[in-house]
Amino acid sequence: MQKRKLGKSNLEVSAIGLGCMGLSFGYGPATDTQEAIKLIRSAFERGVTFFDTAEAYGPYKNEEVVGEALAPFRDQVVIATKFGFEFDSSGGQSGMNSRPEHIREVAEAALKRLKTDRIDLFYQHRVDPNVPIEEVAGTVKELIKQGKVKHFGMSEASVQTLRRAHAVQPVTALQSEYSLWWREPEKEVLPACEELGIGFVPFSPLGKGFLTGAIDESTTFDSKDFRNIVPRFTPEARTANQALVELLGEIAARKKATRAQLALAWLLAQKPWIVPIPGTTKLHRLEENVGAAAVKLTPEELRDIEGALSKITVQGDRYPAHLQARVGR
């Protein structure tokens, strides 16, 4: 597996990371703990050194699983986790909280759950409109000085907020959704990351599974699956968006690759400081995703993909309104 550096930070990670959320949260019932540990360790054996978790995934459960899985080779991997939410007694999110004292509490708790003495990359999960970003960045800067955190990250932040934070404490990585079916970051976010020397970590690089071709209009999701409330996953939108999946299939077949590999290879080809973090619960999908790092797209192939995509309009919003309100702040 090739390595990449996230921006100017010198934080070196595998070209493809592993998003661990789905092992505990978001896509139906949690994976059995031992199976989840096995999958994470299998990723490491296949060259993955970048693992993404958050206190919100579970909540808390995902960090515990990741910590246990990676403990035997802690010094050979980069662990990213996140702060920024409050949780009620039932484990549901009860709002934002990026107040300095809360960030410090989350860091201490995450260190214990992750069985480690430092968090390699500590993201603000969503921008908190009630706390100036300068205070947030300053708090993480203190944690970095104390050695508890190595790098500061942000997620789904606007360019303006990113600049303000970066002026206080250099931001190593911005994590936001980016894929062949969500290209919004290309307008302002990626140029700002390039200018400031900030790495970019696309989550949902396979369109929450849709770009793999494994989902069609008749697919049903578990009652706990987040996709049930996503407008882009209504049966009508799935029918309309099938054209993109078919197009990917044709191009992938010519490359002797899968749709998922093509979608990941396309992201890797955009910039050398982009590191996607596809998630999965299945070993064969993990192997397929890791294999994407070896798929090289020529300038001609990238132009072909671009031309074909320009004829397709993706239907449906990527978030329901209440979640959309939390992004781009």
C-alpha positions as CSV (number, residue, x, y, z in Angstrom):
1,M,0.0,0.0,0.0
2,Q,1.4,3.4,-1.0
3,K,1.6,6.1,1.6
4,R,0.4,9.7,1.4
5,K,1.0,12.8,3.5
6,L,-1.9,14.8,4.8
7,G,-1.1,18.3,3.5
8,K,2.1,20.0,4.8
9,S,1.8,18.3,8.2
10,N,4.1,15.3,7.5
11,L,1.4,13.0,8.9
12,E,1.9,10.0,6.8
13,V,-0.9,7.5,6.3
14,S,-1.8,4.7,3.9
15,A,-3.3,6.0,0.7
16,I,-6.6,4.4,1.7
17,G,-7.8,4.4,5.3
18,L,-10.6,2.5,7.1
19,G,-13.7,4.3,8.2
20,C,-14.8,2.2,11.3
21,M,-18.2,3.8,12.0
22,G,-20.3,1.2,10.3
23,L,-18.9,-1.5,12.5
24,S,-20.9,-0.1,15.4
25,F,-23.3,2.5,14.1
26,G,-25.3,4.0,11.2
27,Y,-25.9,1.0,9.0
28,G,-28.0,-1.4,11.1
29,P,-27.0,-3.7,14.0
30,A,-23.4,-3.4,15.3
31,T,-21.0,-6.1,14.1
32,D,-20.0,-8.6,16.7
33,T,-17.0,-7.2,18.6
34,Q,-14.6,-10.0,17.9
35,E,-15.6,-9.9,14.2
36,A,-15.0,-6.2,14.1
37,I,-11.6,-6.5,15.8
38,K,-10.7,-9.2,13.2
39,L,-11.7,-6.9,10.3
40,I,-9.7,-4.0,11.6
41,R,-6.6,-6.2,12.1
42,S,-7.1,-7.6,8.6
43,A,-7.0,-4.1,7.3
44,F,-3.7,-3.5,9.1
45,E,-2.3,-6.8,7.6
46,R,-3.2,-5.5,4.2
47,G,-1.3,-2.2,4.6
48,V,-3.9,0.1,6.0
49,T,-2.4,2.4,8.7
50,F,-5.1,5.1,9.0
51,F,-8.2,4.3,11.1
52,D,-11.1,6.6,11.7
53,T,-13.5,6.5,14.6
54,A,-15.5,9.0,16.9
55,E,-17.1,9.0,20.3
56,A,-20.4,9.5,18.5
57,Y,-20.2,6.1,16.8
58,G,-22.2,4.0,19.3
59,P,-21.7,6.3,21.1
60,Y,-18.4,5.3,22.6
61,K,-18.5,1.6,21.5
62,N,-16.6,2.2,18.2
63,E,-13.6,3.8,20.0
64,E,-13.4,0.8,22.4
65,V,-13.4,-1.7,19.5
66,V,-10.8,0.3,17.5
67,G,-8.6,0.7,20.6
68,E,-8.6,-3.0,21.4
69,A,-8.1,-4.0,17.7
70,L,-5.1,-1.7,17.2
71,A,-3.4,-2.1,20.6
72,P,-0.9,-4.8,19.4
73,F,0.5,-2.4,16.7
74,R,-0.4,1.0,18.1
75,D,2.9,2.6,17.1
76,Q,2.5,1.6,13.5
77,V,-0.9,3.2,12.9
78,V,-2.6,6.6,12.9
79,I,-5.9,6.8,14.8
80,A,-8.3,9.6,14.2
81,T,-11.2,10.4,16.5
82,K,-13.6,13.3,17.0
83,F,-15.3,15.6,19.6
84,G,-18.2,18.0,19.4
85,F,-21.4,16.4,20.5
86,E,-23.4,15.9,23.7
87,F,-25.2,12.6,24.4
88,D,-28.3,11.9,26.5
89,S,-28.7,9.0,28.8
90,S,-30.1,6.8,26.1
91,G,-27.0,7.4,23.9
92,G,-28.7,9.7,21.4
93,Q,-27.1,13.0,20.3
94,S,-28.6,15.9,22.3
95,G,-26.8,18.7,20.6
96,M,-23.4,20.3,19.8
97,N,-20.7,20.9,22.4
98,S,-17.3,22.2,21.5
99,R,-16.7,24.2,24.7
100,P,-13.1,24.0,25.8
101,E,-13.8,22.1,29.0
102,H,-15.9,19.5,27.1
103,I,-13.1,19.1,24.5
104,R,-10.7,18.3,27.3
105,E,-13.1,15.8,28.9
106,V,-13.7,14.1,25.5
107,A,-9.9,13.8,24.9
108,E,-9.3,12.1,28.3
109,A,-12.2,9.7,27.8
110,A,-11.1,8.9,24.2
111,L,-7.5,8.1,25.3
112,K,-8.9,5.6,27.8
113,R,-11.3,3.9,25.3
114,L,-8.6,3.8,22.6
115,K,-6.0,2.3,25.1
116,T,-3.5,4.9,24.1
117,D,-1.5,7.9,25.4
118,R,-2.1,10.2,22.4
119,I,-4.7,10.8,19.7
120,D,-3.0,11.1,16.3
121,L,-5.7,13.3,14.7
122,F,-8.5,14.9,16.7
123,Y,-11.3,16.3,14.6
124,Q,-14.0,18.7,15.5
125,H,-16.9,16.5,14.3
126,R,-19.2,19.4,13.3
127,V,-18.7,23.2,13.8
128,D,-20.4,24.4,16.9
129,P,-22.1,27.8,16.2
130,N,-22.1,28.6,19.9
131,V,-18.3,28.4,20.4
132,P,-15.9,30.7,18.5
133,I,-13.7,28.4,16.4
134,E,-10.6,30.3,17.7
135,E,-11.4,28.9,21.2
136,V,-11.8,25.4,19.8
137,A,-8.5,25.6,17.9
138,G,-6.8,27.1,21.0
139,T,-8.0,24.2,23.2
140,V,-6.7,21.6,20.7
141,K,-3.4,23.5,20.5
142,E,-3.1,23.1,24.3
143,L,-3.8,19.4,24.1
144,I,-1.1,19.2,21.4
145,K,1.4,21.0,23.7
146,Q,0.6,18.5,26.4
147,G,1.3,15.6,24.0
148,K,-2.2,14.2,24.3
149,V,-3.1,15.1,20.7
150,K,-0.7,15.1,17.7
151,H,-2.8,16.8,15.0
152,F,-5.9,19.0,14.7
153,G,-8.7,18.2,12.2
154,M,-12.1,19.6,11.2
155,S,-15.1,17.9,9.6
156,E,-17.6,19.5,7.2
157,A,-16.4,23.0,8.0
158,S,-16.8,26.0,5.7
159,V,-13.7,27.5,4.1
160,Q,-14.1,30.7,6.2
161,T,-14.2,28.7,9.5
162,L,-11.3,26.5,8.3
163,R,-9.2,29.6,7.7
164,R,-10.0,31.1,11.1
165,A,-9.1,27.8,12.9
166,H,-5.9,27.3,10.8
167,A,-4.6,30.8,11.9
168,V,-4.7,29.6,15.6
169,Q,-3.6,26.0,15.2
170,P,-2.6,24.6,11.8
171,V,-5.3,22.2,10.6
172,T,-3.8,18.9,9.4
173,A,-6.9,17.5,7.7
174,L,-10.4,18.4,6.7
175,Q,-12.8,15.5,6.6
176,S,-16.0,15.9,4.5
177,E,-18.1,13.9,2.1
178,Y,-16.6,13.7,-1.4
179,S,-17.2,11.1,-4.1
180,L,-18.2,10.8,-7.8
181,W,-21.8,11.6,-6.7
182,W,-21.0,14.5,-4.3
183,R,-18.5,16.9,-5.8
184,E,-19.3,20.1,-3.9
185,P,-15.8,20.3,-2.2
186,E,-14.3,21.0,-5.6
187,K,-15.8,24.5,-5.7
188,E,-14.1,26.1,-2.7
189,V,-12.9,23.5,-0.2
190,L,-10.3,21.7,-2.2
191,P,-8.7,24.9,-3.5
192,A,-8.5,26.3,0.1
193,C,-6.9,23.0,1.3
194,E,-4.3,23.2,-1.4
195,E,-3.6,26.9,-0.6
196,L,-3.3,26.2,3.1
197,G,-1.5,22.9,2.9
198,I,-4.3,20.9,4.6
199,G,-5.0,17.3,3.7
200,F,-8.4,16.2,2.7
201,V,-10.1,13.0,3.9
202,P,-13.3,12.0,2.0
203,F,-15.9,10.1,3.9
204,S,-18.6,8.1,2.1
205,P,-16.2,7.8,-0.9
206,L,-18.5,5.1,-2.3
207,G,-21.7,7.1,-1.9
208,K,-22.7,5.2,1.3
209,G,-22.5,2.0,-0.8
210,F,-24.5,3.1,-3.8
211,L,-21.5,3.5,-6.1
212,T,-20.6,-0.2,-5.7
213,G,-23.6,-1.3,-7.6
214,A,-24.9,-3.5,-4.7
215,I,-27.9,-1.2,-4.1
216,D,-30.9,-0.7,-6.4
217,E,-34.4,0.7,-6.1
218,S,-35.7,-2.5,-4.5
219,T,-33.0,-2.8,-1.8
220,T,-34.4,-2.6,1.7
221,F,-32.3,-1.4,4.6
222,D,-32.4,-2.4,8.3
223,S,-34.7,-0.3,10.5
224,K,-31.6,1.2,12.2
225,D,-29.9,2.1,8.9
226,F,-29.2,5.8,8.5
227,R,-29.9,5.6,4.7
228,N,-33.7,5.2,5.4
229,I,-33.8,9.0,6.1
230,V,-31.4,10.1,3.3
231,P,-33.3,11.8,0.4
232,R,-30.8,10.4,-2.1
233,F,-31.8,6.9,-1.1
234,T,-35.5,7.1,-1.7
235,P,-36.6,4.4,-4.3
236,E,-37.3,7.2,-6.8
237,A,-33.8,8.7,-6.4
238,R,-32.2,5.3,-6.5
239,T,-33.9,4.6,-9.8
240,A,-32.8,8.0,-11.2
241,N,-29.2,7.6,-10.0
242,Q,-28.8,4.1,-11.5
243,A,-27.4,5.7,-14.6
244,L,-24.3,6.7,-12.7
245,V,-23.8,3.2,-11.4
246,E,-24.2,1.7,-14.9
247,L,-21.7,4.2,-16.3
248,L,-19.2,3.3,-13.6
249,G,-19.7,-0.3,-14.4
250,E,-18.8,0.2,-18.1
251,I,-15.6,2.1,-17.3
252,A,-14.6,-0.2,-14.6
253,A,-15.0,-3.3,-16.8
254,R,-12.6,-1.7,-19.3
255,K,-10.1,-1.2,-16.5
256,K,-10.6,-4.8,-15.2
257,A,-11.6,-3.2,-11.9
258,T,-14.8,-3.0,-9.8
259,R,-17.0,0.0,-9.5
260,A,-15.8,0.6,-6.0
261,Q,-12.2,0.5,-7.1
262,L,-12.8,2.9,-9.9
263,A,-14.6,5.3,-7.5
264,L,-11.7,5.2,-5.0
265,A,-9.0,5.4,-7.7
266,W,-10.8,8.5,-9.1
267,L,-10.5,10.2,-5.7
268,L,-6.9,9.3,-5.4
269,A,-6.2,10.8,-8.8
270,Q,-7.7,14.2,-7.9
271,K,-4.9,15.3,-5.5
272,P,-1.9,13.6,-3.8
273,W,-3.1,14.8,-0.4
274,I,-6.5,13.2,-0.6
275,V,-7.0,10.0,1.5
276,P,-10.4,8.3,1.3
277,I,-11.7,6.3,4.2
278,P,-14.2,3.7,2.9
279,G,-15.9,1.7,5.6
280,T,-17.1,-2.0,5.4
281,T,-18.0,-4.9,7.6
282,K,-16.9,-7.5,5.1
283,L,-13.5,-8.9,4.4
284,H,-14.0,-9.3,0.7
285,R,-15.1,-5.6,0.4
286,L,-12.1,-4.6,2.5
287,E,-9.8,-6.4,0.1
288,E,-11.6,-4.8,-2.9
289,N,-11.2,-1.3,-1.4
290,V,-7.5,-1.8,-0.6
291,G,-7.0,-3.0,-4.2
292,A,-8.1,0.4,-5.5
293,A,-4.8,1.9,-4.5
294,A,-3.2,-0.1,-7.3
295,V,-5.7,1.1,-10.0
296,K,-4.1,4.0,-11.9
297,L,-6.3,6.2,-14.1
298,T,-4.6,7.9,-17.1
299,P,-5.4,11.5,-17.9
300,E,-7.4,10.3,-20.9
301,E,-9.5,8.0,-18.6
302,L,-10.1,10.8,-16.2
303,R,-11.3,13.0,-19.1
304,D,-13.6,10.2,-20.2
305,I,-15.1,9.9,-16.7
306,E,-15.5,13.6,-16.5
307,G,-17.2,13.8,-19.8
308,A,-19.6,11.0,-19.0
309,L,-20.4,12.4,-15.6
310,S,-21.2,15.8,-17.0
311,K,-24.2,14.2,-18.7
312,I,-25.7,12.8,-15.5
313,T,-27.5,14.8,-12.8
314,V,-27.6,13.0,-9.4
315,Q,-31.0,13.2,-7.8
316,G,-31.8,13.8,-4.1
317,D,-30.2,15.7,-1.3
318,R,-27.3,14.0,0.6
319,Y,-28.8,14.7,4.0
320,P,-32.3,15.4,5.5
321,A,-32.7,19.1,6.3
322,H,-31.9,18.8,10.1
323,L,-28.5,17.2,9.4
324,Q,-27.8,19.4,6.4
325,A,-28.0,22.4,8.7
326,R,-24.9,21.2,10.6
327,V,-22.6,21.2,7.6
328,G,-20.7,24.0,5.9
329,R,-20.7,26.3,9.0
